[in-house]
Amino acid sequence: MLELQKYMASFDPETFEVAGAVAKKRYLSDLRGCFEDTSAYEAALATQDALLYQVTSIEPADGEGDLHYGIGVLMPGRIGNEYFMTKGHLHTWRGAAEIYIGLRGEGAILLEDESGGNGRLLPLRANQIVYVPGHTAHRTVNTGNVPLSYIGVYPARAGHDYAAIAARNFNHVVIKQNGKPVMQGRNAAVA
């Protein structure tokens, strides 16, 4: 019976906490350098080091062809006009693809080719699935007023390369403009 438990997980449909697993929590201070408007970032951080998101990773097996998955919860809010987001990452195994399944809330996945060009913004809402191809940096953005919850599924050997993004950041940002989320070039975000 214990062997079977590693192949199953239960989560609370209200809090999205996973029974028996620990969520990795990321606070505003953990995203230094991610937001374009550094003045707005520093002002927000001086007020409160708010929880921006948490991800609970489930890794049942690590063999060839196995899958890992995570349940994420991204809080609503903005720094200046820029929506709360995750750090974003590339996969260590660059060819690894991933899918995101929206559970609750409204958001988007910001995709950029590994080279940093060619940005795309795909909506992520409840009951929607977003495919992230290999060799693509991706970041989740909450564009709504309630926590955005989702599941990400990826190959066990994919790995997460946050350092590559920390070194260069995304070339695009997602801001609120005329009441709607808009993707634009990073240097255009702060006037």
JONOR-V379044 format. One record per pair of residues at least 24 apart in sequence whose ideal C-beta (glycine too) atoms are under 8 Angstrom apart, sorted by the first residue. I is the first residue (numbers start at 1). J is the second residue. D is the distance in whole Angstrom. If there is no record, write none. Layout:
I,J,D ; I,J,D
//
This chain:
6,60,5 ; 6,61,8 ; 7,60,6 ; 9,58,5 ; 11,56,8 ; 11,71,6 ; 15,73,8 ; 16,56,8 ; 16,71,5 ; 16,73,5 ; 16,103,7 ; 16,149,5 ; 17,56,7 ; 18,56,5 ; 18,58,7 ; 18,71,6 ; 21,56,5 ; 21,57,8 ; 21,58,6 ; 22,56,7 ; 23,54,4 ; 23,55,7 ; 23,56,4 ; 23,73,8 ; 24,54,6 ; 24,55,5 ; 24,56,7 ; 24,57,7 ; 25,51,6 ; 25,53,8 ; 25,54,5 ; 26,51,8 ; 26,52,5 ; 26,53,5 ; 26,54,7 ; 26,55,8 ; 26,86,7 ; 26,87,7 ; 27,51,6 ; 27,52,6 ; 28,52,6 ; 28,79,8 ; 30,87,7 ; 31,85,7 ; 31,87,6 ; 33,166,7 ; 33,169,7 ; 34,85,7 ; 34,87,6 ; 34,88,8 ; 34,169,7 ; 35,79,5 ; 35,80,7 ; 35,82,5 ; 36,80,8 ; 36,82,6 ; 36,173,5 ; 36,186,6 ; 36,187,8 ; 36,189,4 ; 36,190,5 ; 37,79,6 ; 37,80,4 ; 37,81,7 ; 37,82,6 ; 37,189,7 ; 37,190,5 ; 39,80,8 ; 40,79,5 ; 40,80,4 ; 40,82,8 ; 41,79,5 ; 41,80,8 ; 44,79,6 ; 50,75,7 ; 50,77,7 ; 51,75,6 ; 52,77,8 ; 52,84,5 ; 52,85,8 ; 52,86,8 ; 53,84,7 ; 53,86,6 ; 53,140,8 ; 55,86,8 ; 55,152,8 ; 59,156,7 ; 61,156,7 ; 62,156,5 ; 62,157,7 ; 63,156,7 ; 64,157,8 ; 65,155,8 ; 66,155,7 ; 66,156,4 ; 67,153,6 ; 67,154,7 ; 67,155,6 ; 67,156,6 ; 68,153,8 ; 68,154,6 ; 68,155,7 ; 68,156,5 ; 68,158,7 ; 69,151,6 ; 69,152,6 ; 69,153,5 ; 69,154,7 ; 70,151,7 ; 70,152,5 ; 71,103,8 ; 71,149,7 ; 71,150,7 ; 71,151,5 ; 72,140,7 ; 72,148,8 ; 72,149,7 ; 72,150,5 ; 72,151,8 ; 72,152,6 ; 73,147,5 ; 73,148,7 ; 73,149,5 ; 74,105,8 ; 74,107,7 ; 74,140,6 ; 74,141,8 ; 74,142,4 ; 74,147,7 ; 74,148,4 ; 74,149,8 ; 74,150,8 ; 75,142,7 ; 75,147,6 ; 76,105,8 ; 76,142,5 ; 76,144,6 ; 76,145,5 ; 76,146,6 ; 76,147,7 ; 76,148,7 ; 77,142,7 ; 78,176,6 ; 80,175,8 ; 80,189,8 ; 80,190,7 ; 81,175,4 ; 81,176,5 ; 81,177,7 ; 81,189,7 ; 82,173,5 ; 82,174,7 ; 82,175,5 ; 82,176,8 ; 82,189,6 ; 83,141,5 ; 83,142,6 ; 83,143,5 ; 83,174,5 ; 83,175,7 ; 83,176,7 ; 83,181,7 ; 84,141,7 ; 84,142,5 ; 85,110,7 ; 85,139,5 ; 85,140,7 ; 85,141,5 ; 85,142,7 ; 85,174,7 ; 86,139,6 ; 86,140,5 ; 86,141,8 ; 87,139,7 ; 87,162,6 ; 87,165,7 ; 87,166,8 ; 88,137,6 ; 88,138,6 ; 88,139,3 ; 88,140,8 ; 88,162,8 ; 88,165,5 ; 88,170,6 ; 89,137,7 ; 89,138,7 ; 89,139,8 ; 89,160,5 ; 89,161,6 ; 89,162,5 ; 89,164,8 ; 89,165,6 ; 90,114,6 ; 90,135,8 ; 90,136,8 ; 90,137,5 ; 90,161,5 ; 90,164,5 ; 90,165,7 ; 91,134,7 ; 91,154,7 ; 91,158,4 ; 91,159,6 ; 91,160,7 ; 91,161,7 ; 92,158,7 ; 92,159,3 ; 92,160,7 ; 92,161,5 ; 93,155,7 ; 93,157,5 ; 93,158,5 ; 93,159,6 ; 94,134,6 ; 94,135,5 ; 95,134,4 ; 95,135,7 ; 96,134,6 ; 96,154,6 ; 96,155,5 ; 96,157,7 ; 96,158,4 ; 96,159,8 ; 97,131,7 ; 97,132,6 ; 97,133,5 ; 97,134,5 ; 97,154,8 ; 97,155,8 ; 98,131,8 ; 98,132,4 ; 98,138,7 ; 98,152,6 ; 98,153,7 ; 98,154,4 ; 98,158,7 ; 99,129,6 ; 99,130,7 ; 99,131,6 ; 99,132,7 ; 99,152,7 ; 99,153,5 ; 99,154,8 ; 100,124,6 ; 100,129,7 ; 100,130,5 ; 100,132,7 ; 100,140,7 ; 100,150,5 ; 100,151,7 ; 100,152,5 ; 101,128,8 ; 101,129,5 ; 101,150,6 ; 101,151,5 ; 101,152,8 ; 101,153,7 ; 102,126,5 ; 102,127,6 ; 102,128,5 ; 102,129,7 ; 102,130,8 ; 102,148,8 ; 102,149,8 ; 102,150,5 ; 103,149,4 ; 103,150,6 ; 103,151,7 ; 104,146,7 ; 104,147,7 ; 104,148,7 ; 104,149,4 ; 105,142,7 ; 105,144,5 ; 105,146,5 ; 105,147,6 ; 105,148,4 ; 105,149,6 ; 106,142,8 ; 106,143,5 ; 106,144,3 ; 106,146,8 ; 106,148,7 ; 107,140,6 ; 107,141,6 ; 107,142,5 ; 107,143,5 ; 107,144,6 ; 107,148,4 ; 107,150,8 ; 108,140,8 ; 108,141,5 ; 108,143,6 ; 108,174,6 ; 108,181,6 ; 109,138,6 ; 109,139,7 ; 109,140,6 ; 109,141,7 ; 110,138,7 ; 110,139,5 ; 110,140,8 ; 110,141,6 ; 110,170,6 ; 110,172,6 ; 110,174,6 ; 110,183,7 ; 111,136,5 ; 111,137,7 ; 111,138,5 ; 112,136,7 ; 112,137,5 ; 112,138,8 ; 112,170,6 ; 112,171,6 ; 112,172,6 ; 113,137,8 ; 116,168,6 ; 116,170,8 ; 116,171,5 ; 117,171,7 ; 119,170,7 ; 119,171,6 ; 119,172,4 ; 119,183,6 ; 120,183,8 ; 121,172,8 ; 121,174,6 ; 121,181,7 ; 121,183,4 ; 124,148,7 ; 124,150,6 ; 137,164,8 ; 137,165,6 ; 137,170,7 ; 139,165,8 ; 139,170,6 ; 141,174,5 ; 141,181,7 ; 143,174,7 ; 143,176,8 ; 143,181,4
//
